[in-house]
Amino acid sequence: MQEKRNRRDNGKHEQVIMPTPAKAIDLPKGYSTFLQAVKDRIRTDRLKAQLSANVVQISMYWDLGKEILGKQEQEGWGAKIIDRLSTDLQKEFPEMHGFSPRNLKYMRAFAEAWPDKEIVQRCVAQIPWRTNLSLLEKLKEPEIRLWYAGKVIEHGWSKTILEVQIETKLHKRVGKSVNNFSKALPPVESDMANQIFKDPYLFDFIGTAEVRKEAELEDKLITHLEKFLLELGQGFAFVGRQVHLEVGGDDFYIDMLFYHLKLRCYVVVELKAGTFNPGHVSQLTMYMNIVDDLLRHESDNQTIGLLLVKEKNKTVVKYSLAGNNKPIGVADWDQMITESLPDELKPSLPSIDEIEKEIANE
């Protein structure tokens, strides 16, 4: 359809044709598929362009840092030369940012921390500069720094999330849960699950007041669900709490139910405020059997169970899981206290409740 209107131009009438977008019913067959393909291509190319620009920038920073490092080590250039270099570069390239004395020193430290340019190009050049600075400032061991760099690329962590993972020492917790994954899952799924589940899980966001009941712990986790999902890790989607299951006329309730997008399976999470006992495994196994029977789709992998306890005896857990053909992981949950404080000072720390009371009384 075309819309027509007249306009006056120099005393004459002219016919002006105003095009209108084609309606959905006028679109040729296959247009929607074509449009989606074009959108996907544009998004992909735009992302490639952004990544390419980042790689070029990080590579340039590494080269410049390497040159500065070499001049200072081989020719004895002093620290003041960086201030002069900063002034000259900013004068020559006023439209470019990143040539402050502080950033030039970061470039030198960056080149010193990553002496192998191949690793830089293959790994850290794909990471934004500010995120790279967090890796430099917070991690001294090259192997651990490289591990976190790989996780940033794998999961797309922001600078903030990276710093949270470093502070909670994720590298010491991943793959540490006591489980039977190697016996209950195929090798590929077993390896993946082992790297997804951790021990302990740190619930510092629920406060320091002692939790004595499962319902109280569950309430606090739901209140801070976003932080709980962050602690669980990439790929967990929340399905529900106290999920009702009716079996043979009896009612059962799963504490928390998740679905893991990468593992392609349901994850049943049971919370315990006390010490592990073998009966917990029987309860969790029953819930997993019900989920597999009533909720699991034929395209889903078998359900995984995660039992979170306040404390456990690893030997007892291993014997409790032996012979169980359901994949189950058992891990502690903990309200973390800053590890950098001396042990003798930790008991003297005020709780959040105590701090709030003091503020209220001022």
Secondary structure, DSSP 8 states (H G I E B T S, - for coil): -EEEEEEEETTEEEEEEEE----GGGS-TTHHHHHHHHHHHHHHHHHHHHHHHHHHHHHHHHHHHHHHHHHHHHS---THHHHHHHHHHHHH-TT----SHHHHHHHHHHHHH---HHHHHHTGGGS-HHHHHHHHHH---HHHHHHHHHHHHHHT--HHHHHHHHHTTHHHHBT-SEE-HHHHS-HHHHHHHHHH-BSSEE-GGG-SS----HHHHHHHHHHTHHHHHHHH-TTEEEEEEEEEEEETTEEEEEEEEEEETTTTEEEEEEE-SSB--THHHHHHHHHHHHHHHHT--TTS---EEEEEESB--HHHHHHHHTT--S-EEEEEEE----TTS-GGGGGGS--HHHHHHHHHH-
